[in-house]
């Protein structure tokens, strides 16, 4: 079952970008590994997944919703979150909705499979593999803090990942807490 693995190192690395006490949405949350991570950091968490067994495993960690977000309505219409986290999931039609769910001052932390993965394992279908630069294009309205596209060897996979902030309307620069160290 997805979501029983260790917390993604990418998610851990960029979780400091989530505003203190900020609301976190985990899309396709699986059994809730990232829900537990962010709840442990003091964030109110919400997760959504279509798998009833995954939702049952994640129950008790924040607010979890069973919903088929690919074929049904987006259950968070009009809501914004201080962080939106997505790992190992891609449904292109939802990319704009996911990006739009990031609140002003919030962060998108996204990591999933990319083109090339078909040579080392599943998924292999192009529908589930990001094309080069695709996350950058999807996040064009956000301030990209970090982006990677390439091969990882533990376990072997091709990934694309991004950490991107939505500036507040009055923000001219990136706040100090979001700057990388020198």
LINTAWO-V713734 format. One record per residue. N is the residue number from 1. PHI is phi in radians with two decimals (NA if undefined). OMEGA is omega in whole degrees, -180 to 180 (none if undefined). NEAR is the number of other C-alpha atoms within 8 Angstrom. Layout:
BEGIN
n=N phi=PHI omega=OMEGA near=NEAR
n=N phi=PHI omega=OMEGA near=NEAR
END
This chain:
BEGIN
n=1 phi=NA omega=177 near=6
n=2 phi=-1.08 omega=177 near=8
n=3 phi=1.71 omega=177 near=11
n=4 phi=-1.79 omega=180 near=9
n=5 phi=-1.22 omega=174 near=6
n=6 phi=-1.16 omega=176 near=5
n=7 phi=-1.07 omega=179 near=9
n=8 phi=-1.03 omega=177 near=8
n=9 phi=-1.07 omega=178 near=6
n=10 phi=-1.13 omega=178 near=9
n=11 phi=-1.10 omega=178 near=12
n=12 phi=-1.03 omega=-176 near=9
n=13 phi=-1.04 omega=-174 near=7
n=14 phi=-1.87 omega=-178 near=10
n=15 phi=-1.14 omega=177 near=8
n=16 phi=-1.16 omega=179 near=7
n=17 phi=-1.34 omega=180 near=9
n=18 phi=-1.28 omega=179 near=11
n=19 phi=-0.98 omega=180 near=9
n=20 phi=-0.90 omega=179 near=6
n=21 phi=1.25 omega=-177 near=7
n=22 phi=-1.20 omega=178 near=11
n=23 phi=-1.30 omega=-177 near=11
n=24 phi=-2.04 omega=173 near=14
n=25 phi=-1.93 omega=175 near=12
n=26 phi=-1.90 omega=-178 near=14
n=27 phi=-1.53 omega=-175 near=11
n=28 phi=1.00 omega=-170 near=11
n=29 phi=-1.21 omega=-177 near=16
n=30 phi=1.01 omega=-177 near=15
n=31 phi=-1.37 omega=170 near=14
n=32 phi=1.74 omega=-179 near=15
n=33 phi=-1.01 omega=-180 near=13
n=34 phi=-1.41 omega=173 near=12
n=35 phi=-1.06 omega=180 near=15
n=36 phi=-1.11 omega=-180 near=9
n=37 phi=-1.04 omega=-177 near=9
n=38 phi=-1.24 omega=176 near=13
n=39 phi=-1.07 omega=178 near=12
n=40 phi=-1.12 omega=177 near=7
n=41 phi=-1.56 omega=176 near=6
n=42 phi=1.60 omega=180 near=8
n=43 phi=-1.70 omega=169 near=12
n=44 phi=-1.20 omega=-173 near=11
n=45 phi=-2.15 omega=175 near=14
n=46 phi=-2.32 omega=177 near=13
n=47 phi=-2.26 omega=177 near=15
n=48 phi=-2.36 omega=176 near=15
n=49 phi=-2.75 omega=180 near=17
n=50 phi=-1.57 omega=-175 near=10
n=51 phi=-1.45 omega=-179 near=8
n=52 phi=-1.03 omega=179 near=8
n=53 phi=-1.16 omega=178 near=7
n=54 phi=-1.14 omega=180 near=15
n=55 phi=-1.07 omega=178 near=17
n=56 phi=-1.08 omega=179 near=8
n=57 phi=-1.19 omega=-179 near=8
n=58 phi=-1.49 omega=-177 near=12
n=59 phi=-0.96 omega=-179 near=9
n=60 phi=1.64 omega=176 near=5
n=61 phi=-1.98 omega=-179 near=11
n=62 phi=1.23 omega=-177 near=11
n=63 phi=-1.85 omega=179 near=9
n=64 phi=-2.09 omega=-177 near=12
n=65 phi=-2.23 omega=172 near=9
n=66 phi=-1.58 omega=180 near=10
n=67 phi=-2.72 omega=174 near=9
n=68 phi=-1.58 omega=-174 near=9
n=69 phi=-1.31 omega=177 near=10
n=70 phi=-1.50 omega=-176 near=7
n=71 phi=-2.04 omega=-179 near=5
n=72 phi=-2.07 omega=180 near=7
n=73 phi=-1.24 omega=175 near=7
n=74 phi=-1.20 omega=-173 near=6
n=75 phi=-1.29 omega=-177 near=6
n=76 phi=-2.09 omega=-178 near=6
n=77 phi=-0.88 omega=177 near=5
n=78 phi=1.39 omega=179 near=5
n=79 phi=-1.62 omega=176 near=6
n=80 phi=-2.18 omega=-178 near=9
n=81 phi=-2.18 omega=179 near=13
n=82 phi=-1.28 omega=173 near=15
n=83 phi=-2.62 omega=171 near=15
n=84 phi=-2.13 omega=-176 near=16
n=85 phi=-2.05 omega=177 near=12
n=86 phi=-2.42 omega=174 near=13
n=87 phi=-2.37 omega=176 near=10
n=88 phi=0.95 omega=-180 near=7
n=89 phi=-2.61 omega=176 near=10
n=90 phi=-2.58 omega=169 near=9
n=91 phi=-2.44 omega=-170 near=9
n=92 phi=-0.90 omega=-179 near=5
n=93 phi=-1.07 omega=-179 near=6
n=94 phi=-1.59 omega=-178 near=8
n=95 phi=-0.92 omega=179 near=10
n=96 phi=-1.10 omega=179 near=8
n=97 phi=-1.18 omega=179 near=8
n=98 phi=-1.09 omega=180 near=9
n=99 phi=-1.08 omega=-180 near=10
n=100 phi=-1.18 omega=-179 near=8
n=101 phi=-1.40 omega=178 near=11
n=102 phi=-1.44 omega=-180 near=15
n=103 phi=-1.27 omega=173 near=12
n=104 phi=-1.00 omega=-177 near=9
n=105 phi=1.46 omega=-178 near=10
n=106 phi=-1.68 omega=-174 near=15
n=107 phi=-2.33 omega=170 near=15
n=108 phi=-1.85 omega=175 near=13
n=109 phi=-2.10 omega=-171 near=15
n=110 phi=-2.29 omega=178 near=12
n=111 phi=-2.60 omega=176 near=13
n=112 phi=-2.69 omega=-174 near=14
n=113 phi=-1.24 omega=-177 near=15
n=114 phi=-2.24 omega=175 near=15
n=115 phi=-0.87 omega=-175 near=12
n=116 phi=1.94 omega=-179 near=7
n=117 phi=-1.07 omega=180 near=15
n=118 phi=-1.06 omega=-180 near=10
n=119 phi=-1.49 omega=-177 near=6
n=120 phi=-2.19 omega=-179 near=8
n=121 phi=2.90 omega=-179 near=9
n=122 phi=-1.62 omega=-1 near=6
n=123 phi=-1.31 omega=-179 near=9
n=124 phi=-2.06 omega=-178 near=10
n=125 phi=-1.28 omega=179 near=7
n=126 phi=-0.96 omega=179 near=7
n=127 phi=-1.04 omega=-175 near=6
n=128 phi=-1.97 omega=180 near=12
n=129 phi=-2.16 omega=178 near=14
n=130 phi=-1.17 omega=175 near=15
n=131 phi=-1.39 omega=180 near=7
n=132 phi=-0.91 omega=178 near=7
n=133 phi=1.35 omega=-174 near=8
n=134 phi=-1.10 omega=178 near=8
n=135 phi=-1.16 omega=177 near=10
n=136 phi=-1.04 omega=178 near=10
n=137 phi=-1.12 omega=-179 near=7
n=138 phi=-1.12 omega=-177 near=9
n=139 phi=-1.78 omega=-176 near=11
n=140 phi=-0.99 omega=180 near=7
n=141 phi=-1.52 omega=-179 near=5
n=142 phi=-1.88 omega=175 near=9
n=143 phi=-1.59 omega=-178 near=10
n=144 phi=-1.36 omega=178 near=11
n=145 phi=-1.60 omega=-180 near=8
n=146 phi=-2.66 omega=179 near=7
n=147 phi=-2.60 omega=175 near=10
n=148 phi=-2.43 omega=177 near=8
n=149 phi=-2.54 omega=-180 near=11
n=150 phi=3.00 omega=-173 near=8
n=151 phi=-1.68 omega=172 near=8
n=152 phi=-2.05 omega=-176 near=9
n=153 phi=-1.87 omega=179 near=6
n=154 phi=-2.32 omega=-9 near=5
n=155 phi=-1.35 omega=-180 near=5
n=156 phi=-1.10 omega=179 near=9
n=157 phi=-2.96 omega=171 near=12
n=158 phi=-1.82 omega=-177 near=13
n=159 phi=-2.33 omega=169 near=15
n=160 phi=-2.29 omega=-178 near=14
n=161 phi=-2.59 omega=-176 near=13
n=162 phi=-2.58 omega=168 near=15
n=163 phi=-2.20 omega=-174 near=13
n=164 phi=-2.46 omega=-177 near=13
n=165 phi=-1.84 omega=169 near=12
n=166 phi=-1.74 omega=180 near=13
n=167 phi=-1.16 omega=172 near=12
n=168 phi=-1.27 omega=-176 near=7
n=169 phi=-0.93 omega=-178 near=5
n=170 phi=-1.51 omega=-176 near=5
n=171 phi=-1.26 omega=173 near=7
n=172 phi=-1.68 omega=-177 near=4
n=173 phi=-2.24 omega=178 near=4
n=174 phi=-1.40 omega=179 near=8
n=175 phi=-0.99 omega=-177 near=6
n=176 phi=-0.95 omega=-177 near=5
n=177 phi=-1.20 omega=180 near=5
n=178 phi=-1.81 omega=-179 near=7
n=179 phi=-1.40 omega=176 near=7
n=180 phi=-1.36 omega=178 near=4
n=181 phi=-1.17 omega=179 near=3
n=182 phi=-1.23 omega=none near=2
END
